[in-house]
Amino acid sequence: MKNINPTTTKAWKELEDHFGKIENEHMRDMFKNDADRAEKFTIKWEDFYVDLSKNRITEDTRDLLLKLAEECKLEEAINSYFTGEAINQTENRPVLHTALRAGKDAEIKVRGENVIPEVEEVKTRIKNFSNEIIGGNRKGYTGKPFTDIVNIGIGGSDLGPVMVTESLEFYKNHLNMHFISNVDGDHVHETIKNLNPETTLFVIVSKTFTTMETLSNASTVREWFLKSVPEEEVSKHFVAVSTNLEKVEAFGIDPKNIFPMWDWVGGRFSLWSAVGLSISLAIGYENFASLLEGARKMDDHFKTTAFKENLPVQMALLTIWYNNFFKAESEAVIPYSQYLDKFPSYLQQAIMESNGKSVDRNGEKVDYETGTIIWGEPGTNSQHAFFQLIHQGTKLIPADFIGFKESLFGDKGHHDKLMANYFAQTEALLNGKTSEKVELELKSKKFSQEEIDRISSFKVFEGNKPTSTLLVDKLTPESMGKLIALYEHKIFVQGIIWNIFSYDQWGVELGKQLATKILMEFANRNVDEHDSSTGNLLKYYLS
Ligand code: F6P
């Protein structure tokens, strides 16, 4: 991959000039002056209707951003990404979550070997295992079918599975799903307190099998299990997903029960691998395969579509526009579906662990902003919580509005109310409310001029708040796969343009090392050298 500081490109300089010109332009006027604006900035692809016109851009902005992508050699980078070049250079690994959904006829080589046959073999194992558990043919140690599945993992080994399982709850079968992630003992004990070991299956997911949280939770669960069940029955109730087969065996898991994954799949992009076993157990393998198929379709779209019509490229460029020119600090993701409750948290790991970097691909400290802060909650709940700040606060917060044309239970009355809010919010954020409108409204309510003068400024909405509207036909496993892959590729494009490595996460290591050291101090009941704040806190905790 090329190492290009984006701020040294011609396009960047032109974007800076252009920004100076349109910074204060109101989108209200942009719409007024161009009857075709909505069409010009809408991308229709498969069951996705994505309207980007409520963003603070003109056609010139788009052209310049496309020029930036070109100067940063995005096209070459996409090719390196999909063909398995070791683009994760700090760990010397390819980044190939896309190979997991490429299909059996693909050929993708890692270190000279086509990985697809291996990927397909593991998929067949996921399929057979899921069918056996769901169908009740594979049973617990007393011969009863499984009723409960507990996924134990953290970060990418938890967020992907739990987010998709909850998002696709409508498609779920009879199995009760549980997810234990936090090393907080209350999480594991609260979860297992009502479980019956006879009918519970534990899926331990850890790419490295060295993660303290997961190993502690797995050990606690194993101890709990062995309180009532003989050790030789462990193999019927414990399976694992990992790259570290030795460590899994050492933990006491039968090698037959290990689902492998590969170092070329990053944790936060791993739900498409056996890390998604819990998803397949919850919604059945056919639905899991549809999820993968949706992602594959988005991969194809991303690889083959001109950048002007390319969803991940366009959405990534918008983020760069706001982050680097408007200096927006964060972005909100607002799904208008309660099922997508966990989608913003999932994106927080995917986006912030990937692009939260301050050193460029040359190893130099960057002198421009990189990763955005992501947050969000489903609408309409979020409207009654933090929308006030988006509408009338001092910060610019571009927001993605994700909605579906159809609801899953088909309750039209509810869905129309939900979607009326979805459309109304983006309209309100765009147009705001002028002082003239406020005054007219107050007059019609018979307010005195004195009263109007006193309160109207509080009621004015500036508007001009950018939103992107993603309207999808229906929440299905396939559309969910497309949506997740859309954001995955958006992350990639941003990393390329910011000239950072998106696929390592060294930043989370320091805290882990220090926690291990502090744990030793707890065991010895002795506080070593620390800064005085930490030292005092540790002494107080131990006292
Ligand atoms: O938080 C760091 C991290 O390495 C994530 O990237 C990863 O998803 C998580 O920890 C869990 O790691 P593992 O699957 O190896 O237990």
Boltz pocket constraint, residues with backbone or C-beta under 6 A from the ligand:
constraints:
  - pocket:
      binder: B
      contacts: [[A, 154], [A, 155], [A, 156], [A, 157], [A, 205], [A, 206], [A, 207], [A, 208], [A, 209], [A, 210], [A, 211], [A, 214], [A, 267], [A, 268], [A, 353], [A, 505], [A, 508]]
      max_distance: 6.0
